Amino acid sequence: MTKILIVEDDPAISETVAYNLVSEGYQIQVASDGLEGLELAREMQPDLVILDIMLPKMSGLDVCRMLKKESDHKILMMTARDSEVDILHGFDCGADDYVTKPFSMRLMKARAAALLRRGEPVLGGQEFEINAAEPAPRAATRSDENTLLVAENVELDSLAREVRVAGNIINMRPREFDLLEYLMRHPRQALSREMLLESVWGYTFLGDTRTVDVHIRWLRKKIEVDPAKPQRLVTVRSIGYKFIP
């Protein structure tokens, strides 16, 4: 049975989340502070940790950082602070995703299910139809059965999970890599944030697309010559983004 650890000091929230996830067939344990959460995570080795940021005894950010150093726990952060800075701090500590309080249980269950599916193919091999009336896009060069994607100085090796820019290996978070791969496999196509959430993160749009914007900003810093004036990861106004080879 899939095991989920909830680390939350507000009993009303932890009990509600636990009740709803038990109804989905998950095995649930609850910790009420950061130290207890860290100890329980080490003991039970959960498939997913749902972790509040503001915790007594040890902050959720510190718990997240320590767990990620020890093993590849999937971590879903909960935050009552809606600023992008706090969300970025969570990602920097290794969080895989986040929800902002107050959240719906539909959103919580969707995010949890998506993270638990990680490891299964999320790109799905789906290709989008290109309008034949338009000039054919200059797709990223593909070789070795589509495992190597090349767009001038940007190279992505899907088997090695490596990205090189001008020959230099670039450190990528797992979701950054997945997002860049998806964009490179669909060159010059305007992809909505909702489509990217569904295709890369694995869940349908439930009202919050900022995580896409955050990851695009990170990718621009890593592959663009001037992140403030992107030439590869271009914003499509009122829609989303597209990759220019």
C-alpha positions, 0 to 999 in steps of 0.5 A: 500500500502506498504510504504518505506522511503528513507533517502539519501542526494544525490538527484541523488541516492534518485530519482533513487531509488524512481523512481524504487521502485514506479514502483514496486507499493510501496508508497515512501517518501524521506528525505534528512538528518538524523533528517528529516528521523527520524521524517518522520519515526515516522510520517509515520511508513514505512514498510521499511526504506532505510537509508544511513550511511553518512547523515547530521545533524544525521548519519544513524547509529544513526537514525537506532539505535533510530528507532530500540529502538522505534519499529521493523522497517525493515532497509536496510542500504546504504554505500559507504564504503566497509569495513567489519568494516562499515558493522558490525557497521550497523548490530550492530545498528540494520540494517537488511541488507545492500547494498554497493554503487554503486549498481544495482537497481536489487539488491536494489529491491531484497533486499527491497522485501526480507526484506518486506517478513520478517515474512513470512516463509523463511525456507519453510520446504525444505529438501535436499536429503542425499546420501544413500551411505554415512553414515547417518549424526547424525542429531540434535535431534528433538522433539515437531514436529521439534520445538526443535533442540538439538546438544549436548550442543546447543539447539534451540527452534523455537517456543520460538525463543531461543537458549541455549548453555550449558543451558544458553540462548544466545542473537540472532539477528533474522537473526542469529537465522534463519541462525542457525536454517537452518544449524541445520536442514541440518546437515553435508550438505555443503551449499553454501553461495548463497543457504543460502542467498536464503533460509535464507535471501530470495533473490537470489545471486546477487554478494555479499555474505559477509553478510553470512560470517559476520553472521557466524562469529557472530554465532561462537562467540556465540556457539563455545568453540573456535571461531577461531577453530570452531567445529560446524560451519565449513567452506567448502572451496570454497563452504560455511558452514556446521553444525556438530552436 
